[in-house]
Amino acid sequence: MTENENEFSYIIEKLKDGNITSQLIDKLIKYYKTDKNIWDEIVVYFDLKNKGKRVRKSKMSKVLEILDSSGKVKSIVFIYMENQPIILDEIFKFLNMAKSLSLDVFLAIVDKYGDITYYSISSLSLAKV
């Protein structure tokens, strides 16, 4: 696990416990300086957990992994803020990577109220007939 993954796990565990201390706030601020998407990742993480999914932080920013019962990654969730421009090249690279690993891909859009809309993403190839 990378340092950011450890920090993310620590923050999630403390938030689950409802144990908000000055140390936790310091860690959140420190993490936010290296990853501006921490708030969106936390909101999506808890939403997926509440839906009964096994979730973990990916090594990539703005990405969470959904695990199957054996702990193997089965889906990845790409996280965007509602007013954040979606960079198509980034989405295509992400989609191609997931396709090569046979993973399902979802796009989670988080609005300013913390509400989340999920979209399933897949590639489509059109051939001339």
C-alpha positions as CSV (number, residue, x, y, z in Angstrom):
1,M,0.0,0.0,0.0
2,T,1.2,3.5,-0.8
3,E,1.3,6.2,1.8
4,N,-1.8,7.8,0.4
5,E,-3.7,4.5,0.4
6,N,-2.7,4.1,4.1
7,E,-3.8,7.6,4.9
8,F,-7.1,7.1,3.0
9,S,-7.8,3.9,5.0
10,Y,-7.0,5.6,8.3
11,I,-9.3,8.5,7.5
12,I,-12.1,6.1,6.4
13,E,-11.8,4.0,9.6
14,K,-11.9,7.1,11.9
15,L,-14.9,8.5,10.0
16,K,-16.7,5.2,10.3
17,D,-16.1,5.3,14.1
18,G,-17.3,8.9,14.3
19,N,-14.1,9.6,16.1
20,I,-13.3,13.1,14.6
21,T,-10.2,14.4,16.4
22,S,-7.7,17.2,15.7
23,Q,-5.3,14.5,14.5
24,L,-7.9,13.3,11.9
25,I,-8.5,16.8,10.7
26,D,-4.7,17.3,10.4
27,K,-4.5,14.1,8.3
28,L,-7.4,15.2,6.1
29,I,-5.8,18.6,5.5
30,K,-2.4,16.9,4.7
31,Y,-4.1,14.4,2.4
32,Y,-6.1,17.2,0.7
33,K,-2.8,18.9,-0.2
34,T,-1.7,15.9,-2.2
35,D,-5.1,14.8,-3.5
36,K,-7.8,17.5,-4.1
37,N,-10.4,14.7,-4.8
38,I,-10.4,13.3,-1.2
39,W,-13.8,14.6,-0.4
40,D,-15.4,13.2,-3.5
41,E,-13.7,9.9,-2.9
42,I,-14.9,9.7,0.7
43,V,-18.5,10.5,-0.3
44,V,-18.5,7.8,-3.1
45,Y,-16.7,5.3,-0.9
46,F,-19.4,5.6,1.8
47,D,-22.2,5.5,-0.7
48,L,-20.9,2.3,-2.3
49,K,-20.4,0.8,1.2
50,N,-24.0,1.7,2.1
51,K,-25.1,-0.1,-1.0
52,G,-23.3,-3.3,0.2
53,K,-20.3,-3.1,-2.0
54,R,-16.7,-4.0,-1.0
55,V,-14.7,-1.0,-1.9
56,R,-11.1,0.1,-1.7
57,K,-9.0,3.1,-2.9
58,S,-7.2,2.6,-6.1
59,K,-3.6,3.7,-6.7
60,M,-5.0,6.2,-9.2
61,S,-6.5,9.5,-8.2
62,K,-10.3,9.8,-8.5
63,V,-10.7,6.0,-8.7
64,L,-12.2,3.5,-6.4
65,E,-12.2,-0.3,-6.9
66,I,-15.2,-2.6,-6.2
67,L,-14.2,-6.0,-5.1
68,D,-15.9,-9.4,-5.5
69,S,-16.4,-11.8,-2.6
70,S,-12.9,-13.2,-3.1
71,G,-11.3,-9.8,-2.9
72,K,-10.5,-9.5,-6.6
73,V,-11.2,-6.2,-8.4
74,K,-14.4,-6.6,-10.5
75,S,-15.2,-2.9,-11.3
76,I,-13.6,0.5,-11.1
77,V,-15.4,3.8,-10.4
78,F,-14.0,7.0,-11.9
79,I,-15.1,10.0,-9.8
80,Y,-15.9,13.5,-11.1
81,M,-17.4,16.6,-9.6
82,E,-20.6,17.9,-11.3
83,N,-19.0,21.1,-12.6
84,Q,-15.6,19.6,-13.4
85,P,-14.9,19.3,-17.1
86,I,-14.7,15.7,-18.2
87,I,-11.5,15.1,-20.2
88,L,-12.4,12.6,-22.9
89,D,-8.8,11.5,-23.4
90,E,-8.6,10.6,-19.7
91,I,-11.9,8.6,-19.9
92,F,-10.7,6.8,-23.1
93,K,-7.4,5.8,-21.5
94,F,-9.2,4.7,-18.4
95,L,-11.7,2.7,-20.4
96,N,-9.0,1.0,-22.5
97,M,-7.1,0.1,-19.3
98,A,-10.2,-1.4,-17.7
99,K,-11.2,-3.3,-20.9
100,S,-7.7,-4.9,-21.1
101,L,-8.3,-6.1,-17.5
102,S,-11.9,-7.2,-18.1
103,L,-13.3,-4.8,-15.6
104,D,-16.6,-3.0,-15.5
105,V,-16.3,0.7,-15.5
106,F,-18.6,3.3,-13.8
107,L,-18.5,7.0,-13.8
108,A,-19.6,8.6,-10.5
109,I,-20.7,12.3,-10.7
110,V,-20.9,14.0,-7.3
111,D,-23.0,17.2,-7.1
112,K,-22.5,20.1,-4.8
113,Y,-24.8,18.5,-2.2
114,G,-22.9,15.2,-2.2
115,D,-25.5,13.4,-4.2
116,I,-24.0,10.9,-6.6
117,T,-25.2,9.7,-10.0
118,Y,-23.6,6.6,-11.4
119,Y,-23.1,5.9,-15.1
120,S,-21.9,2.6,-16.6
121,I,-19.3,3.2,-19.3
122,S,-18.4,0.9,-22.1
123,S,-16.7,1.3,-25.5
124,L,-18.5,0.9,-28.8
125,S,-16.8,0.2,-32.1
126,L,-18.7,1.0,-35.2
127,A,-17.5,-0.7,-38.4
128,K,-18.4,0.4,-41.9
129,V,-20.7,-2.2,-43.5
